[in-house]
Amino acid sequence: MEAGLSFTEFSYQLVQGFDYYWLYQHKNCKLQMGGSDQWGNILTGTELIRRKANGDAYALTTPLIKKADGTKFGKTEQGNIWLDRKKTSPYKFYQYWLNASDEDAINFIKIFTTKQKDEIDELIAEHRQAMHLRRLQSELAKEITTRVHSPADFEVVAKASAILFGNSVTEDLESLDEETLLSVLEGVPQSAISKSAFAALLNVTDLLSEATGGTIFPSKGEARKMIQGGGVSINKAKVSDPTARPAFKLLHGRFLLAQKGKRNYFLIEVKD
């Protein structure tokens, strides 16, 4: 079945060409850059400038950057990232590069970093010898996050990553600002409890079984058994006494992070 041509596709080249003409007229723009798939669109602009303004304008395109799955690297693709931290937080930005496939990481480190060829070749060789360590992705994520955001932002997001995926302590968790904390815990099951209800809880077993709605522990018995077995942490600190009162310091005055085992997290918000 043949697909039709949408109005957007039909008019796109004309609109982009006029955009270049407007920039030439009002902003003295004489060079438009883009991916190789934009060559025809940009040439439309240079031709419009030549005909309407009797002026000279230029086009410069580069080969498209593609990912291992064949899709292009760009803002029109699903799962894209932005340089603006309001659209993509530094933590998500860092995680994007850290989670790149091995094939993409080999390509990206040549394009997006300022490392010399010898250093890149050495990193790739080390990576291929121990791919499970993801050395290439780590170097890629570190350099790009530092350049786009800042060294301080990199330190924060690297610490944040260790909270969920590595070893960390309460102090690490408390050092995260609220924006980063919530960004790290996006997708983690959450519930809310009033301050009065929180104060009325008799012990940590009640907190884990009732305040979480049974999401982590379906019953008090299971919660109690897990605590006694050393498999429960609150704000990255081990809980050993199932009868202890839940007198934990709230993160940013309103959050508790419960952890069951190594990978199961739950965020409890204590509201007014």
LINVENNOR-V324651 format. One record per pair of residues at least 24 apart in sequence whose ideal C-beta (glycine too) atoms are under 6 Angstrom apart, sorted by the first residue. I is the first residue (numbers start at 1). J is the second residue. Records with the same first field share a line. If there is no record, write none. Layout:
I = J, J
//
This chain:
13 = 41, 44
16 = 41
17 = 44, 45, 48
20 = 45
21 = 45, 48, 49
24 = 49, 57
30 = 57
31 = 58
33 = 60
34 = 61
35 = 64
36 = 61, 63, 64
37 = 64
67 = 104
68 = 101, 103, 104
83 = 148
89 = 183
90 = 149, 153, 157
91 = 157, 160, 180, 183, 184
93 = 145
94 = 141, 145, 157
97 = 140, 141, 144
98 = 137, 141
100 = 137
102 = 131
105 = 136, 137, 140
108 = 140
109 = 140
112 = 144
113 = 143
156 = 180
160 = 184
168 = 236
169 = 236
170 = 235, 236, 237
173 = 235, 236
178 = 252
185 = 267
188 = 265, 267
189 = 215, 266
190 = 267
191 = 268
192 = 269, 271
193 = 270
194 = 271
195 = 270, 272
198 = 270
201 = 246
203 = 243
204 = 239, 244, 246
205 = 242
207 = 246
211 = 268
212 = 266
216 = 260, 266
231 = 261
233 = 259
234 = 258
//
